[in-house]
Amino acid sequence: MRYTVHWTAPSGPSTELHALGARAAERAMTFASMGAEEVYVETSDGRVFRAPAQMAALVQYAQTADAE
């Protein structure tokens, strides 16, 4: 499964790709804690998890999805 972390910084929107959901969640939390706006992780199957509120759900989802 591929995960894309999206965030908006003062310089504009950015993205970062990750192969593991736990790593994507960690990076999303980092950007959110640094004050970035509109931080979320989109999975390759189209699901969206918003940081920080839905990161636990992303990690739980990724445990199954990444094991396949």
Backbone as a chain_set.jsonl record, in Angstrom:
{"seq": "MRYTVHWTAPSGPSTELHALGARAAERAMTFASMGAEEVYVETSDGRVFRAPAQMAALVQYAQTADAE", "coords": {"N": [[0.86, -1.167, 0.0], [0.495, 2.238, -0.714], [1.113, 5.405, 0.735], [0.261, 8.773, 0.936], [1.371, 11.673, 2.314], [-0.077, 14.728, 2.936], [0.244, 18.244, 3.252], [-0.056, 21.709, 4.185], [2.074, 24.336, 4.129], [3.489, 27.571, 5.021], [4.843, 28.183, 2.662], [3.375, 26.898, 0.75], [1.364, 24.124, -0.603], [2.38, 20.699, -0.039], [3.609, 17.333, -0.642], [4.371, 13.956, 0.372], [5.582, 10.753, -0.189], [5.034, 7.444, 1.148], [5.767, 4.042, 2.001], [4.872, 2.621, 4.153], [2.218, 2.658, 6.462], [2.462, 3.35, 9.185], [4.763, 4.901, 9.229], [3.949, 7.023, 7.584], [1.93, 8.09, 9.19], [3.462, 8.94, 11.357], [5.024, 10.96, 10.154], [2.995, 12.717, 9.335], [2.011, 13.528, 11.821], [4.271, 14.864, 12.718], [4.407, 17.058, 10.922], [1.96, 18.281, 11.538], [2.401, 18.982, 14.218], [4.312, 20.889, 13.871], [2.906, 22.999, 13.018], [1.795, 23.021, 10.478], [-0.897, 23.253, 8.111], [-4.006, 21.682, 7.113], [-3.291, 18.887, 7.2], [-3.042, 15.603, 6.194], [-3.353, 12.073, 5.469], [-3.43, 10.19, 2.584], [-4.502, 7.154, 1.288], [-3.495, 4.621, -1.109], [-5.785, 3.411, -1.986], [-7.662, 5.363, -1.814], [-8.654, 6.212, 0.676], [-8.89, 8.633, 3.32], [-7.161, 10.04, 6.001], [-7.166, 12.254, 8.597], [-4.822, 14.371, 10.224], [-4.299, 15.585, 13.513], [-6.207, 13.868, 14.513], [-7.099, 11.387, 13.364], [-4.975, 9.612, 13.242], [-4.418, 7.351, 14.822], [-6.353, 5.612, 13.885], [-5.445, 5.347, 11.27], [-2.996, 3.989, 11.656], [-3.947, 1.598, 12.703], [-5.498, 0.693, 10.514], [-3.423, 0.416, 8.661], [-1.942, -1.693, 9.702], [-3.239, -3.994, 8.882], [-3.482, -3.557, 6.078], [-0.808, -3.211, 5.227], [0.248, -5.658, 5.716], [-0.579, -7.326, 3.751]], "CA": [[0.0, 0.0, 0.0], [1.209, 3.513, -0.716], [0.498, 6.449, 1.546], [0.743, 10.113, 0.597], [1.143, 12.68, 3.346], [-0.335, 16.052, 2.375], [0.199, 19.326, 4.231], [0.115, 23.058, 3.654], [2.993, 25.184, 4.897], [3.44, 28.943, 4.51], [5.369, 28.223, 1.295], [2.42, 26.26, -0.149], [1.078, 22.705, -0.349], [3.428, 19.721, -0.315], [3.268, 15.926, -0.439], [5.489, 13.057, 0.638], [5.13, 9.366, -0.333], [5.567, 6.449, 2.079], [5.318, 2.68, 1.75], [4.296, 2.081, 5.382], [1.244, 3.537, 7.09], [2.958, 3.861, 10.461], [5.717, 5.974, 8.916], [3.152, 8.145, 7.093], [1.271, 8.68, 10.362], [4.506, 9.631, 12.119], [5.375, 12.192, 9.438], [1.839, 13.616, 9.4], [1.997, 14.102, 13.163], [5.38, 15.82, 12.775], [4.012, 18.286, 10.224], [0.883, 18.912, 12.308], [2.97, 19.583, 15.431], [5.11, 22.036, 13.45], [2.001, 24.08, 12.659], [1.274, 22.939, 9.11], [-2.353, 23.17, 8.019], [-4.555, 20.682, 6.173], [-2.42, 17.716, 7.215], [-3.778, 14.352, 6.103], [-2.72, 10.974, 4.744], [-4.318, 9.547, 1.614], [-4.011, 5.825, 0.92], [-3.59, 4.358, -2.545], [-7.152, 3.012, -2.323], [-8.519, 6.531, -1.734], [-9.079, 6.599, 2.031], [-8.225, 9.825, 3.85], [-7.055, 10.103, 7.459], [-6.728, 13.599, 8.963], [-3.947, 14.482, 11.396], [-3.846, 14.432, 14.3], [-7.347, 13.125, 15.067], [-7.339, 10.052, 12.825], [-3.727, 8.874, 13.046], [-4.532, 6.016, 15.433], [-7.146, 4.818, 12.936], [-4.563, 5.042, 10.133], [-2.049, 2.948, 12.07], [-4.72, 0.356, 12.806], [-5.804, 0.3, 9.134], [-2.189, 0.024, 7.992], [-1.473, -2.994, 10.189], [-3.834, -5.001, 7.997], [-3.188, -3.257, 4.684], [0.612, -3.398, 4.947], [0.583, -7.08, 5.875], [-1.017, -8.053, 2.546]], "C": [[0.904, 1.228, 0.0], [0.405, 4.541, 0.056], [1.109, 7.79, 1.141], [0.361, 11.063, 1.72], [1.002, 14.026, 2.637], [-0.312, 17.068, 3.506], [0.373, 20.653, 3.515], [0.959, 23.859, 4.63], [2.87, 26.614, 4.363], [3.937, 29.061, 3.062], [4.445, 27.556, 0.277], [2.227, 24.791, 0.174], [2.243, 21.803, -0.761], [2.892, 18.316, -0.099], [4.551, 15.132, -0.223], [4.943, 11.629, 0.58], [5.811, 8.444, 0.682], [4.987, 5.084, 1.748], [4.644, 2.063, 2.968], [3.373, 3.106, 6.045], [1.731, 4.13, 8.394], [3.93, 5.012, 10.238], [4.972, 7.214, 8.42], [2.462, 8.855, 8.254], [2.274, 9.478, 11.19], [4.866, 10.962, 11.466], [4.225, 13.2, 9.476], [1.766, 14.288, 10.767], [3.123, 15.128, 13.324], [4.982, 17.136, 12.126], [2.917, 19.02, 10.989], [1.442, 19.617, 13.539], [3.832, 20.8, 15.107], [4.228, 23.195, 12.969], [1.498, 24.071, 11.237], [-0.246, 22.814, 9.15], [-2.751, 22.094, 7.019], [-3.648, 19.463, 6.063], [-3.29, 16.467, 7.185], [-2.973, 13.332, 5.321], [-3.779, 10.346, 3.85], [-3.706, 8.206, 1.228], [-4.184, 5.608, -0.577], [-4.973, 3.857, -2.956], [-8.166, 4.138, -2.076], [-9.027, 6.928, -0.357], [-8.263, 7.798, 2.51], [-8.306, 9.808, 5.375], [-6.454, 11.452, 7.811], [-5.875, 13.573, 10.236], [-4.38, 15.683, 12.223], [-4.968, 13.475, 14.686], [-7.455, 11.678, 14.598], [-6.072, 9.224, 12.627], [-3.76, 7.493, 13.69], [-5.317, 5.093, 14.511], [-6.304, 4.443, 11.72], [-3.6, 3.918, 10.487], [-2.758, 1.604, 12.16], [-5.064, -0.181, 11.413], [-4.56, -0.249, 8.444], [-1.672, -1.329, 8.462], [-2.0, -4.114, 9.317], [-3.385, -4.792, 6.553], [-1.734, -3.526, 4.337], [1.043, -4.847, 5.066], [0.238, -7.882, 4.615], [0.042, -8.072, 1.485]], "O": [[1.953, 1.239, 0.644], [-0.826, 4.541, 0.028], [2.327, 7.917, 1.02], [-0.816, 11.235, 2.036], [1.856, 14.411, 1.839], [-0.797, 16.786, 4.601], [0.877, 20.716, 2.394], [0.603, 24.034, 5.795], [2.206, 26.836, 3.35], [3.497, 29.943, 2.324], [4.694, 27.634, -0.926], [2.84, 24.264, 1.103], [2.984, 22.101, -1.698], [1.859, 18.124, 0.542], [5.648, 15.563, -0.578], [3.943, 11.327, 1.232], [6.979, 8.622, 1.031], [3.856, 4.978, 1.274], [3.916, 1.08, 2.833], [3.722, 4.28, 6.167], [1.45, 5.292, 8.688], [3.916, 5.991, 10.985], [5.321, 8.334, 8.792], [2.416, 10.084, 8.293], [1.963, 10.568, 11.668], [4.997, 11.976, 12.152], [4.454, 14.399, 9.632], [1.49, 15.484, 10.859], [2.945, 16.146, 13.992], [5.189, 18.205, 12.7], [2.942, 20.247, 11.081], [1.012, 20.721, 13.872], [4.059, 21.648, 15.97], [4.734, 24.241, 12.564], [0.836, 25.019, 10.815], [-0.806, 22.32, 10.129], [-1.949, 21.656, 6.194], [-3.279, 19.054, 4.962], [-4.163, 16.285, 8.034], [-2.034, 13.678, 4.604], [-4.877, 10.015, 4.298], [-2.527, 8.133, 0.882], [-4.934, 6.33, -1.233], [-5.306, 3.872, -4.141], [-9.374, 3.909, -2.12], [-9.771, 7.902, -0.242], [-7.097, 7.955, 2.15], [-9.369, 9.594, 5.958], [-5.348, 11.768, 7.372], [-6.171, 12.852, 11.188], [-4.788, 16.701, 11.663], [-4.692, 12.367, 15.146], [-7.87, 10.819, 15.376], [-6.101, 8.225, 11.908], [-3.179, 6.552, 13.147], [-4.978, 3.918, 14.373], [-6.437, 3.337, 11.194], [-3.411, 2.993, 9.698], [-2.216, 0.585, 11.734], [-4.935, -1.379, 11.162], [-4.627, -1.251, 7.731], [-1.027, -2.041, 7.692], [-1.286, -5.079, 9.043], [-2.959, -5.735, 5.886], [-1.45, -4.025, 3.248], [2.103, -5.221, 4.564], [0.72, -9.002, 4.444], [-0.168, -8.642, 0.414]]}, "num_chains": 1, "name": "protein.A"}
